[in-house]
Amino acid sequence: MSVEPLGQIMDALDVETFFVCSSEEEGRMFMLALLKQWGFKDVDIVFAQQDGPGMRVRGRAYVYRPADKYQWLLGKGWQT
């Protein structure tokens, strides 16, 4: 039996990294673009902090929102 990891996520996937950039706006844009490039449609920024030559940014990709049909509960894999 093969398990799809995204199908086992309860609600969201957080990704944090440091972007070399010139402004907070640019750092936020980079994170949103990265998450969308990875195929996530429902994305947000949950943390951003200027630090020297760039920004530390944490983005959140929502796999499920409250009241969604949770695939992990139904025993099915993640659907894009």
Summary of the structure (lengths in Angstrom):
residues: 80
radius of gyration: 14.8
end to end distance: 20.8
largest distance: 47.1
contacts: 194
relative contact order: 0.28
helix: 28%
strand: 34%
